[in-house]
Structures are given as structure tokens and as C-alpha cells.
Amino acid sequence: MEIEFASLDDTVARFTLSGAQPGFANSFRRAMIGEVPTLAIEDVRIYDNTSALFDEMLAHRLGLIPIRTDLTSYSTQGDCSCGGAGCPSCTVTYTLSVEGPKLVTSSDLIPQDPQAAPVSDNIPIVKLIKGQKLVIEARAVLNKGKVHAKWQPTLVCGYKNYPVITISPTCDACGMCVDECPRTILALKGKKVEVIEGRLPDCSMCKLCERACLASGIGEEPAIRISAEPDRYIFSVESDGSLPVKEIMVQALGFVKAQAEELEKQTSEISGEEKK
């Protein structure tokens, strides 16, 4: 099994996973979405709210603000020594006190731990007019996306099979498939249709080129065929900024590995009991 990166930075990764079964590829995708913990606001205490929004709407908006997360500094409440009561090891407290006229943004949330500040300072929360006021205290905890979407570390996380384009010798280079391709994958060079170098991963496998080839009347079978490699996948992953995308991948792979080891242990115990 191999991973080859086409691009990688703190927020976006595009890579090819080779030598893996579909079940593993989907488990990897699901783990990145739902099994990597991040910080998100869970409890909100509202002392004063004369804005146009109800308390529940404000709490919902605050919960969806991505928060920078250091997994080495915080643990989930279930694993914390405080037993879930709330302490600096599992909880981050934020305060907000604003009076209008003003657009209240994520920069107005003052964190107890500066390292756990919102990812962006310009996320709008509510607009206050003159005389309106908002005073709140919020608490963020560590949890996973499978519990609630606000804890998902990814904005985009998906994959597709690696495309394969086969052009047979019966191609007469009419160019209809080239004109039909919505992603400019194909080009007409001389008397041949070829895949443009470096453009193959962009193929969406829509098969419009196959239909265009058949419409040209070349025969009953298209001269161009679109298929996919069964054990090779193109992944696109985008972080919401709470964690670097590379750390999301590492955490997800660690979860899949731990689950596989636990499954192996359980099946070994069952097999041992049956032998006895």
C-alpha cells in the first residue's frame, strides 16, 4: 500500500492511494471525517442577549466556529482525570462581551488558552445595532465528528477510483470525443487522440467521450473506453483549519490500525475457544 501526494499543505491534500481494497479506502475516508477529535463549543452561558437572534441560534452559530486544536494538550472528557467535570486538560473557556453598533465576529471570542483560538478572526456571529448587547461565556470540549458535525475536522473528504482511458486502433481521430470532454482531458495530435500529460487524474469518468464516439457512427463499439483501476484511488481532503490535514490523515490511519488489531484479537480469541 502506497500514498503519493500530488499536493500537500496545512489545509489541503490531494494524493493517490495505491494497493488498497475499496473497504480500506472507505474506512480511511470515514475515519478522517468522524474519528479524529477536535475542539468545538458545546456549552454556552448567556448573561445578556438583546440581539435579533434567539439564544439557541447564537449557541448553534458558536458551536460551528472551527477552533485550533492541539491534541497533545487536551483529552476528551471521558478520558480526563477530572471525570468530565471540566478542567484545563479537557475544557477551554471563552468569554464575549460586546455592545452595538458592531458586527460580532469570532475575533470577539476571548479564549482562556490563546493556542485554542478560533481558526479565523472574521467569522460573523451576529450584527448588533445601537443599544444592543451580548455577554456570554462558552466552553469548548474535545469530541469526534461521529457525535456531531461540529467536531468534524474536514470540510471536504472524498475519493474516486483512478481513471483509465483506453483508445483502440480503430479510432479515426474525428475529434468528437475531444470536443465533448468537459475537463479537457483529451487532445487531437495528428491522426491520433491522446490523453494530455498530467490531466488523467482530472477525468470524472462521465463517459461523454464514449457516447460521442458512438454518435460518430464509427461502429457498434466506441473506440475510446473509460474504466477505473480497482485498487487505486484519488483522495481530496480539505481541513477546516482546526488540525493540519497531515495530522488528520495520521490520526485516521492510527484509528483504522487500532480497529484492525482489535478485530484480529477478537477473532483469534474466538478461534481459540472453538479449537478447545
C-alpha positions as CSV (number, residue, x, y, z in Angstrom):
1,M,0.0,0.0,0.0
2,E,1.4,3.4,-1.0
3,I,0.4,7.0,-0.7
4,E,1.7,9.5,-3.3
5,F,1.0,13.2,-2.8
6,A,0.1,15.5,-5.7
7,S,-0.2,18.5,-3.4
8,L,0.0,19.0,0.4
9,D,-0.1,21.9,2.8
10,D,-1.7,22.6,6.1
11,T,-5.3,22.8,4.8
12,V,-5.5,20.8,1.5
13,A,-4.1,17.5,0.4
14,R,-4.6,15.6,-2.9
15,F,-3.0,12.2,-3.0
16,T,-3.2,8.8,-4.7
17,L,-3.7,5.7,-2.5
18,S,-2.5,2.5,-4.3
19,G,-2.7,-1.2,-3.5
20,A,-5.8,-0.9,-1.2
21,Q,-9.2,-2.6,-1.3
22,P,-12.3,-0.5,-1.5
23,G,-13.2,-1.3,2.1
24,F,-10.0,0.2,3.4
25,A,-10.3,3.3,1.2
26,N,-13.8,4.0,2.6
27,S,-12.7,3.2,6.2
28,F,-9.9,5.7,5.8
29,R,-12.3,8.4,4.5
30,R,-14.9,7.8,7.2
31,A,-12.1,7.8,9.9
32,M,-10.9,11.2,8.7
33,I,-14.4,12.6,8.9
34,G,-15.7,11.0,12.1
35,E,-13.0,9.6,14.2
36,V,-10.4,12.4,14.6
37,P,-11.2,14.6,17.6
38,T,-11.2,18.4,17.6
39,L,-12.4,21.2,19.9
40,A,-15.8,22.7,19.4
41,I,-18.0,24.9,21.7
42,E,-20.5,22.6,23.4
43,D,-21.9,24.7,26.3
44,V,-22.9,28.4,26.2
45,R,-24.0,30.5,29.2
46,I,-25.7,33.7,28.1
47,Y,-25.8,36.5,30.6
48,D,-27.2,39.2,28.3
49,N,-28.6,39.0,24.8
50,T,-30.6,41.8,23.3
51,S,-29.6,41.0,19.7
52,A,-32.0,39.9,17.0
53,L,-31.1,36.2,17.4
54,F,-32.6,33.8,19.9
55,D,-30.2,32.3,22.5
56,E,-30.4,28.9,20.7
57,M,-29.4,30.3,17.4
58,L,-26.4,32.1,18.9
59,A,-25.3,28.9,20.6
60,H,-25.6,27.0,17.4
61,R,-23.5,29.5,15.5
62,L,-20.8,29.5,18.2
63,G,-20.6,25.7,18.0
64,L,-19.9,25.7,14.3
65,I,-16.8,28.0,14.6
66,P,-13.7,25.9,13.9
67,I,-11.1,26.1,16.8
68,R,-7.4,25.4,16.6
69,T,-6.8,22.1,18.3
70,D,-3.6,20.7,19.9
71,L,-4.3,17.0,20.6
72,T,-1.2,16.8,22.8
73,S,-2.7,19.4,25.3
74,Y,-6.3,18.2,25.6
75,S,-8.1,14.9,26.1
76,T,-11.8,14.0,25.8
77,Q,-13.9,14.4,29.0
78,G,-14.4,10.7,29.2
79,D,-10.6,10.1,29.4
80,C,-9.8,13.1,31.6
81,S,-8.8,12.6,35.2
82,C,-11.5,15.1,36.3
83,G,-14.2,12.6,35.2
84,G,-15.9,15.1,32.9
85,A,-16.4,17.8,35.4
86,G,-14.3,20.2,33.3
87,C,-10.7,21.2,33.8
88,P,-8.0,22.9,31.8
89,S,-7.0,19.5,30.4
90,C,-10.3,18.8,28.7
91,T,-12.1,22.2,28.5
92,V,-11.4,25.6,27.0
93,T,-13.4,28.6,28.3
94,Y,-14.2,31.6,26.1
95,T,-15.8,35.0,27.1
96,L,-17.5,37.5,24.8
97,S,-18.8,40.9,25.9
98,V,-19.8,43.3,23.1
99,E,-22.1,46.3,22.7
100,G,-23.5,47.7,19.5
101,P,-23.4,49.1,16.9
102,K,-21.0,46.3,15.8
103,L,-20.7,43.2,13.8
104,V,-19.8,40.5,16.3
105,T,-17.2,38.1,14.9
106,S,-15.1,35.2,16.1
107,S,-12.3,37.7,17.0
108,D,-14.5,38.9,19.8
109,L,-14.3,35.4,21.5
110,I,-11.5,35.6,24.1
111,P,-10.1,32.2,24.8
112,Q,-8.7,31.1,28.1
113,D,-5.9,29.3,26.2
114,P,-4.6,31.5,23.3
115,Q,-3.5,28.3,21.5
116,A,-7.2,27.3,21.2
117,A,-8.4,30.5,19.4
118,P,-10.8,30.3,16.5
119,V,-9.2,29.4,13.2
120,S,-10.4,32.6,11.6
121,D,-11.0,36.0,13.1
122,N,-13.6,37.2,10.7
123,I,-16.4,34.6,11.1
124,P,-19.6,36.6,11.6
125,I,-21.8,35.7,14.6
126,V,-24.4,38.4,14.9
127,K,-24.9,42.1,14.0
128,L,-25.7,44.4,16.9
129,I,-27.4,47.8,16.4
130,K,-27.0,50.7,18.8
131,G,-28.2,49.8,22.3
132,Q,-28.0,46.0,21.8
133,K,-25.6,44.0,23.9
134,L,-24.2,40.4,24.0
135,V,-22.5,38.9,27.1
136,I,-21.7,35.2,27.1
137,E,-19.4,32.6,28.4
138,A,-18.7,29.5,26.3
139,R,-17.0,26.2,26.9
140,A,-15.3,24.0,24.2
141,V,-14.6,20.3,24.6
142,L,-12.8,17.6,22.6
143,N,-15.0,15.2,20.7
144,K,-15.4,13.4,17.4
145,G,-17.4,14.1,14.2
146,K,-19.5,10.9,14.6
147,V,-21.1,12.5,17.6
148,H,-21.9,15.9,15.9
149,A,-20.8,17.5,12.6
150,K,-19.3,20.5,14.5
151,W,-16.4,18.2,15.6
152,Q,-15.6,17.1,12.0
153,P,-12.1,18.3,11.1
154,T,-12.7,18.2,7.4
155,L,-14.7,20.4,5.0
156,V,-14.1,18.1,2.0
157,C,-13.1,14.5,2.2
158,G,-13.7,12.2,-0.7
159,Y,-12.1,9.9,-3.2
160,K,-12.7,8.3,-6.6
161,N,-11.1,5.4,-8.4
162,Y,-8.1,6.2,-10.6
163,P,-9.4,6.6,-14.2
164,V,-8.1,4.5,-17.1
165,I,-8.6,5.7,-20.7
166,T,-8.0,3.2,-23.5
167,I,-8.0,4.3,-27.1
168,S,-8.2,1.5,-29.7
169,P,-6.6,1.4,-33.1
170,T,-10.0,1.8,-34.8
171,C,-10.1,5.5,-33.7
172,D,-10.4,7.7,-36.9
173,A,-9.4,10.9,-35.0
174,C,-12.7,12.6,-35.8
175,G,-12.2,14.8,-32.7
176,M,-15.8,14.5,-31.4
177,C,-14.7,13.0,-28.1
178,V,-12.2,15.8,-27.7
179,D,-14.9,18.4,-28.1
180,E,-17.3,16.6,-25.8
181,C,-14.8,16.2,-22.9
182,P,-15.9,18.7,-20.1
183,R,-12.5,18.7,-18.4
184,T,-10.2,19.0,-21.4
185,I,-8.5,15.6,-20.8
186,L,-8.1,14.7,-24.5
187,A,-6.3,16.3,-27.4
188,L,-6.1,15.6,-31.1
189,K,-2.5,15.1,-32.2
190,G,-2.0,14.4,-35.8
191,K,-4.2,11.4,-36.6
192,K,-4.5,10.2,-33.0
193,V,-6.5,11.1,-29.9
194,E,-4.3,11.2,-26.8
195,V,-4.6,12.0,-23.1
196,I,-3.0,15.3,-22.3
197,E,0.0,14.6,-20.0
198,G,-0.8,15.2,-16.3
199,R,-4.5,15.6,-17.0
200,L,-5.6,11.9,-16.4
201,P,-6.4,12.3,-12.7
202,D,-8.9,15.1,-13.5
203,C,-11.1,12.7,-15.5
204,S,-14.5,12.4,-13.9
205,M,-15.3,9.2,-15.8
206,C,-18.5,10.7,-17.1
207,K,-18.1,8.7,-20.3
208,L,-19.4,11.5,-22.5
209,C,-16.5,10.8,-24.8
210,E,-17.7,7.2,-25.3
211,R,-21.2,8.5,-26.3
212,A,-19.7,11.0,-28.7
213,C,-17.6,8.3,-30.3
214,L,-20.7,6.1,-30.8
215,A,-22.6,9.0,-32.2
216,S,-19.9,9.5,-34.9
217,G,-21.1,6.2,-36.5
218,I,-17.7,4.5,-36.3
219,G,-19.3,1.2,-35.3
220,E,-21.2,-0.6,-32.6
221,E,-18.4,-0.2,-30.1
222,P,-16.7,3.1,-29.1
223,A,-13.0,3.5,-30.0
224,I,-12.4,5.1,-26.6
225,R,-13.1,3.3,-23.3
226,I,-13.2,4.7,-19.8
227,S,-12.6,2.4,-16.9
228,A,-11.0,2.5,-13.4
229,E,-8.2,0.8,-11.6
230,P,-9.8,-1.4,-8.9
231,D,-7.1,-0.8,-6.2
232,R,-6.1,2.8,-6.8
233,Y,-7.8,5.9,-5.6
234,I,-7.5,9.7,-5.8
235,F,-8.3,11.4,-2.5
236,S,-9.1,15.1,-1.9
237,V,-9.0,16.3,1.7
238,E,-9.6,19.8,3.0
239,S,-9.2,20.7,6.7
240,D,-11.4,23.3,8.4
241,G,-8.2,24.6,10.0
242,S,-8.6,23.1,13.4
243,L,-5.9,20.5,12.6
244,P,-3.3,20.3,9.8
245,V,-4.5,17.9,7.1
246,K,-1.5,15.7,7.5
247,E,-2.3,15.2,11.2
248,I,-5.9,14.3,10.3
249,M,-4.5,11.6,8.0
250,V,-2.1,10.2,10.6
251,Q,-4.8,10.2,13.3
252,A,-7.3,8.5,11.0
253,L,-4.8,5.8,9.9
254,G,-3.9,5.2,13.6
255,F,-7.6,4.6,14.3
256,V,-8.0,2.2,11.4
257,K,-5.0,0.3,12.6
258,A,-6.2,0.1,16.1
259,Q,-9.6,-1.2,15.0
260,A,-7.9,-3.8,12.8
261,E,-5.7,-5.0,15.6
262,E,-8.7,-5.3,17.9
263,L,-10.7,-7.2,15.3
264,E,-7.7,-9.6,14.9
265,K,-7.5,-10.1,18.6
266,Q,-11.2,-10.8,18.9
267,T,-11.2,-13.3,16.0
268,S,-8.1,-15.0,17.5
269,E,-9.9,-15.5,20.8
270,I,-13.0,-16.9,19.1
271,S,-10.9,-19.3,17.0
272,G,-9.0,-20.4,20.2
273,E,-12.2,-21.1,22.0
274,E,-13.6,-23.1,19.1
275,K,-10.4,-25.2,19.0
276,K,-10.8,-26.0,22.7
